[in-house]
Structure formats: structure tokens, C-alpha cells
Amino acid sequence: MYPYGDELTITHREPTGQDGDGNDTFTTTTTTVVGGFAPSISRAVRSHEMLGGRDTVITETLAFFPPGTVVDSNDAVTVRGETYEVTGDAQDWRNPFTGWRAGVVVVLRKVTG
């Protein structure tokens, strides 16, 4: 489907309970697929800095997965050596005229600093 795509490793995190401090605990599994990765290229998908006592860089980008790939908001995705958090719900990308399924699109976010 993506002959020149990137390897995208999805880390699925399932809640299993809480620790002694009340923080959620998770079990993880990983799945690797070949998909697409779009570096920050538009107004809605961007990288910017904020000052709040320290420099923080927030990078948002898009990832494209083969149709039927399961990705949810608890997951993380590693691509090109960088790990991003999934932001929001995955979207099933379909052509409204032909019904062709292009794949699953998610917004990824990485915060550093």
C-alpha cells in the first residue's frame, strides 16, 4: 500500500489498574506496520515554542496507516527514531466518490523541554 513508506511502530497501552499513588498502570504490546509520515507542514500541523519558565517545543504531525489498523488515544507511535503520542481519535480515510479506503490517519504529538 505504501511502497516507499516508513516503519511505524505502534505501542498499544491497555490500562491494568493503578499504582499506590493512584496513577494508572498499563501493559504494552507493539505492532509494526509500513505507513506514511508527514512532517509538520501546515498551520494545523506545526511545531512551535512556548515559554513558561522553560523552552518547550511541541511538534504535531500526521501518520497514515494501512486500512484496518487499530490505533487509539492511549497509544504511542515511533517513526524515524522519534516517539510521538497519539492525539485524539484515529480517522478512517475513505474516498467519498469511490469508497476506496486510503487508510487510517492520526495526529501525533511530541513535547520536549
C-alpha positions in Angstrom: 0.0 0.0 0.0 2.9 2.4 0.8 5.8 1.2 -1.4 8.1 3.9 -0.1 6.6 4.2 3.4 8.2 4.3 6.8 8.1 1.7 9.5 5.6 2.8 12.2 5.7 1.0 15.5 2.5 1.4 17.5 2.8 0.8 21.2 -0.6 -0.1 22.4 -1.2 0.7 26.1 -4.0 -1.0 27.9 -4.9 0.2 31.4 -4.4 -2.6 34.0 -5.1 -0.7 37.3 -3.5 1.9 39.5 -0.3 2.1 41.5 0.0 3.1 45.1 -0.2 6.8 44.2 -3.4 6.4 42.2 -1.6 6.7 38.8 -2.9 4.4 36.0 -0.7 1.4 35.2 -0.5 -0.1 31.7 0.5 -3.2 29.9 2.0 -2.7 26.5 2.2 -4.5 23.2 3.8 -3.4 19.9 2.9 -3.7 16.3 5.0 -2.5 13.4 3.4 -1.6 10.0 4.6 0.3 6.9 2.7 3.6 6.5 3.2 7.3 5.8 4.6 10.1 7.9 4.1 13.7 7.2 6.4 16.1 8.9 4.9 19.4 10.2 3.8 21.1 7.1 0.7 23.2 7.6 -0.9 25.6 10.0 -2.9 22.8 11.7 0.1 20.5 11.9 3.0 22.5 13.2 6.0 22.9 15.6 6.2 25.9 17.9 7.9 27.0 21.1 6.2 28.3 24.2 7.8 30.0 27.2 6.6 29.0 30.7 9.7 29.1 32.8 11.5 26.9 30.2 11.6 26.4 26.5 9.1 23.8 25.3 8.8 22.6 21.8 5.5 20.9 20.8 5.6 19.1 17.4 2.4 17.9 15.8 2.4 15.8 12.7 0.4 13.2 10.8 0.8 9.4 10.3 -1.0 7.3 7.8 -1.6 3.6 8.5 -3.0 0.8 6.3 -6.8 0.4 6.3 -8.0 -1.5 9.4 -5.0 -0.6 11.6 -6.1 -0.2 15.2 -4.7 3.0 16.8 -6.2 4.8 19.8 -5.6 7.8 22.0 -3.7 5.7 24.6 -1.1 4.6 22.1 2.3 6.0 21.1 4.0 5.7 17.7 7.7 5.5 16.9 8.8 6.6 13.5 12.3 7.6 12.3 13.7 7.1 15.8 11.3 9.5 17.4 8.3 8.6 19.7 5.1 10.6 19.5 1.8 10.3 21.4 -1.4 9.8 19.5 -3.7 12.8 19.9 -7.4 12.3 19.5 -9.2 9.6 17.6 -7.9 7.8 14.5 -9.8 8.7 11.3 -10.8 6.2 8.6 -9.8 7.9 5.4 -12.3 7.0 2.6 -12.9 8.4 -0.9 -16.4 9.7 -0.8 -16.9 9.1 -4.6 -15.5 5.6 -4.9 -15.4 4.1 -1.4 -11.7 3.4 -1.7 -10.1 3.1 1.7 -6.9 5.1 1.7 -6.1 4.1 5.3 -6.2 5.4 8.9 -4.9 8.8 9.8 -3.8 10.0 13.2 -2.4 13.2 14.6 0.9 12.6 16.5 2.3 14.9 19.2 5.7 15.2 20.8 6.6 17.6 23.6 10.2 18.3 24.5 11.7 20.7 27.0 
